[in-house]
Amino acid sequence: MDHAAARREARNLLQAANQLGGDDAIALLNQHVARNYGLLLQDPIVAAQGPWLQTRSGRRLFDGVAAYSAANLGHGHVLVKETLKLFLDSNAPTVLGRFLPDPWLALFGRKVTQMTGFDRFLPANGGVEGPEAAIKLARRWAHKVKGVRGTPEILYADHCFHGRTLTVTQMFDPDEKAAVEGFGPWPAGFRRVAYDDLAAMEAAITPDTAAILVEPIQGEGGVNVPKPGYLRGLKELGRKHNVLVILDEVQTGWARTGELFCWMHEGEPARPDILCIGKSVSGGFAPVGGILADARLMDLLGPGSHGSTFGGCPISSAIAVAALTAIEQEKLVDQAREKGPWVMERLRQIAKDSPRIHQLRGKGLMFGIELTRDGPDGHAVAEKLVEAGLILKDTHRWILRFTPPIVASREELEFALEAMARVLAGAPTAS
Ligand SMILES: Cc1ncc(COP(=O)(O)O)c(C=O)c1O
């Protein structure tokens, strides 16, 4: 195809997307795409900038979930966009067999290890591949280094969320029927333990335990913030019993909680053996994730042990290098630290006038708003919030998550807070 023809065709494709009416887009989604997500609104999102989304009908909505924390930098960050344009113009390969050396992956590896303080990075596509790879690495360590003869066991926490592959799907709470029903049997070697309970975790450890896998704050579980010292305590247990600690910071990473990673609130003694990353590592431009560990562990994975066609491919690496540079240059950690307590204070004021707010939880710019059970549930409230211009997402039916783009200004955050104040004000009304 020559260049002029390609340009014409590309314009046609863009026009087709731009001209697809709201109803038509919804009809095509319903007809051709698996129905594993319910839609919160019927007006397609056609543009996004910073914390704002724009719908086909021209409405402007505040993205109060930052695409599940994949858009901590906001949507369409200019540095990532510009890097991506130059990358494409440079004729660099977008994808390469990983057996071929790639300068962009070299830069990505250097950047991500420098920022996190680990020796090595294993790249992957999106979040769930992190815990998957971490579990493989922990099992290999258990077999080859710890000397476990039977089934190496991974301990995980109740109410956790690590993604949707078969291995971690079994970790949903059993009452999460839509998520677990009909998908068994489950891979062996996993045990559920109470979250934020060091005594329960210690009691669960056996000579065959390979690793403890937890989120430092449970996001999907309802923004459950453990007691201070929990992560240090887990690491102490790990040292005492020769067990690895895997922290899944796919959601809490990249400044969300007011540190670059949530474990950093508890300092070096809480540093995990394996760190899972994802979401905002790409600034929301591509599915990128992976795990970090020191050489003594990561070097257990030699050629042939693990891999992925697209994990760490040049285009993903270029995007990630730009996003990580933007996270530093935007001083995202300082922004979350500075705005977080202010937002929490505003939420407390809103809660005073809203009998529907049962409890507020959070850290940095990660908030859970738990509703009382005597009115419309979280989904119904989220629908009302959309009408008021704010996207929030319910979890566990009664909890609304508010994880705004960290770059949102105070004025923009105030827009979101006022929408919440309006929708949640007054006495409960029947659903
Ligand atoms: C803590 C945690 N781990 C893993 C995942 C899975 O990430 P992905 O949906 O990109 O596979 C998520 C997604 O929300 C998450 O919150």
The ligand as an ORCA input file, in Angstrom:
! r2SCAN-3c Opt
* xyz 0 1
  C      -3.982     -4.829     42.636
  C      -4.267     -5.238     41.219
  N      -3.577     -6.240     40.678
  C      -3.789     -6.641     39.409
  C      -4.731     -6.026     38.625
  C      -4.964     -6.507     37.229
  O      -4.564     -5.561     36.300
  P      -5.040     -5.710     34.770
  O      -6.516     -5.491     34.786
  O      -4.289     -4.625     34.051
  O      -4.675     -7.081     34.319
  C      -5.472     -4.955     39.154
  C      -6.509     -4.283     38.353
  O      -7.312     -3.531     38.803
  C      -5.242     -4.561     40.487
  O      -5.948     -3.576     41.051
*
